[in-house]
Structure formats: structure tokens, C-alpha cells
Amino acid sequence: MTTSTSEYAVLLYSHRPAVIEQMRSAIGEEPVEGVKIEYAVAGEYDEAVALIDKYAVDLVLLDGEAQPAGGLGIARQLRDEFDEPPLLAVVVARAADRWLAAWSRADAVLMYPLNPVTTGQTVVDLLVSRAEGVAPAQRAA
């Protein structure tokens, strides 16, 4: 019996390498069987936008605490400026920041510290629903 594998491109954005590693680790290379993740990393706003412009990025995971350009503002900008932006997920450190995540119009909100089970499942759900042509509803994990 053969199973098909789908590959997705995920851009991780943070100015802090430790946060990038936490994001990558929480999702993994193959969060579920048949779903493989290829990562790109951006530590600066200009770098993130250039990667999104140049490559087919399926999902952008943004650090809401990134500096000087925060992930919440970038999510809002991508939603406003692209006709078909990639899926957008933001990571926030405080539950009180969920309203900002809603303002950013991200497809999903994740909380620090990142839980590998809920983070991986949220990412997979977003990617698979987009691949199946289903518009994702905003998720909180």
C-alpha cells in the first residue's frame, strides 16, 4: 500500500533564532504521515516579504513579539496587500494579545510556549484545508 506525500513550504519569521528553532521543532519535518514541511527562515521584515514575493510559500508563521517589525503587523499588511496571501499564523505570548491577532486577520493564533501537538495539528489543518480548497476559519490553539 502506498501513501502519497504532500510537501508544503512554511516561512518562519522572528528576529530571535531561538524562537525560530522553537517554531521548527514544534511543527517538525513531517508533523503527520504524508505531510512534509520545507522551511524558509526570515529574521527581518524585508527578507520575509522578498521570500513571499519570490517563492510559493504556503504558510507564514510569524512571531508576534518580533522586532522591529512585529508579526501581527506583518500579518495584517500581507492580508491587505496580497490578493491571495499565504496562510498566516501568529504566535503570541499573552492571552490578552489574542485581540491583536484577530486584528491582524491571521488564519490561526498560537500561544507561547508552543505545544508540539497543537502547533503541528494547527499547521497541518490549515495546509490541508487550503490544498482541498476550503477557506480556513480562524483558529486559536
C-alpha positions in Angstrom: 0.0 0.0 0.0 1.4 3.4 -1.0 0.6 6.7 0.6 1.0 9.9 -1.2 3.1 12.7 0.4 2.3 16.4 0.1 5.1 18.9 0.6 4.4 22.4 1.8 6.6 25.5 2.2 6.5 27.2 5.5 8.2 30.5 6.3 9.2 31.1 9.9 9.6 34.8 10.9 11.4 36.1 14.0 14.4 38.2 14.8 15.3 35.6 17.5 17.0 32.4 16.4 15.8 30.6 19.5 12.1 31.3 18.6 12.7 30.1 15.0 14.1 26.8 16.4 11.1 26.5 18.8 8.7 27.0 15.8 10.5 24.5 13.6 10.7 22.0 16.5 7.0 22.3 17.4 5.9 21.6 13.8 8.6 19.1 12.8 9.7 17.9 9.4 6.7 15.6 9.0 4.0 16.5 11.5 1.7 13.8 10.3 2.3 10.9 7.9 2.1 12.2 4.3 2.7 15.9 5.1 6.3 17.1 4.7 7.4 20.6 5.6 10.1 22.6 3.8 11.2 25.6 5.8 12.5 29.0 4.9 13.6 31.4 7.6 13.5 35.2 7.8 14.9 37.3 10.6 13.9 40.7 9.1 10.8 42.2 7.5 12.4 42.9 4.1 13.7 39.3 3.9 10.3 37.8 4.7 8.5 39.9 2.1 11.2 39.1 -0.5 10.8 35.3 0.1 7.0 35.6 -0.1 7.3 37.6 -3.4 9.8 35.2 -4.9 8.6 31.7 -3.8 5.4 29.8 -3.4 5.0 30.0 0.3 2.1 28.0 1.7 2.1 29.3 5.2 3.9 32.0 7.2 4.3 31.5 10.9 5.0 34.9 12.5 6.4 35.8 15.9 4.1 38.4 17.3 7.0 39.6 19.5 9.5 40.1 16.7 11.3 43.4 16.4 11.4 45.9 14.9 8.6 44.7 12.7 6.2 42.6 14.7 4.5 39.5 13.2 1.0 40.9 13.9 1.5 44.0 11.8 3.1 41.9 9.1 0.2 39.5 9.0 -2.2 42.5 8.6 -0.1 44.0 5.9 0.2 40.8 3.9 -3.6 40.3 4.2 -4.1 43.8 2.9 -1.5 43.9 0.1 -1.8 40.5 -1.5 -4.8 39.3 -3.5 -4.1 35.8 -2.4 -1.7 35.8 0.6 -0.2 32.6 2.0 -1.9 31.2 5.1 -0.9 33.3 8.1 -0.4 32.1 11.7 0.8 34.2 14.5 2.4 33.3 17.8 1.6 35.5 20.8 3.0 35.3 24.4 0.0 36.6 26.3 -3.6 35.5 26.1 -4.5 39.2 26.2 -2.9 39.7 22.8 -5.5 37.5 21.1 -7.4 40.6 20.2 -4.4 41.9 18.3 -4.1 38.6 16.5 -7.8 38.9 15.5 -7.0 42.5 14.3 -4.1 41.1 12.2 -6.6 38.8 10.4 -4.3 35.8 10.8 -5.8 32.4 10.0 -4.6 30.9 13.3 -3.3 32.1 16.6 -0.8 30.0 18.6 0.4 30.6 22.2 3.9 30.6 23.6 5.2 28.2 24.8 4.4 26.3 21.6 2.8 23.0 22.2 4.1 20.5 19.6 0.8 18.6 19.4 -1.5 21.6 18.9 1.1 23.6 16.8 1.7 20.7 14.4 -2.0 19.9 14.1 -3.0 23.5 13.5 -0.4 23.9 10.8 -1.5 20.6 9.1 -5.2 21.5 9.3 -4.5 24.9 7.7 -2.3 23.5 4.9 -4.6 20.6 4.1 -7.8 22.7 4.1 -6.2 25.2 1.7 -5.0 22.3 -0.5 -8.6 21.0 -0.6 -9.9 24.4 -1.5 -11.6 25.0 1.9 -11.2 28.5 3.3 -9.8 28.1 6.9 -11.7 29.6 9.7 -9.6 31.5 12.3 -8.2 29.0 14.8 -6.9 29.5 18.2 -4.6 27.0 19.8 
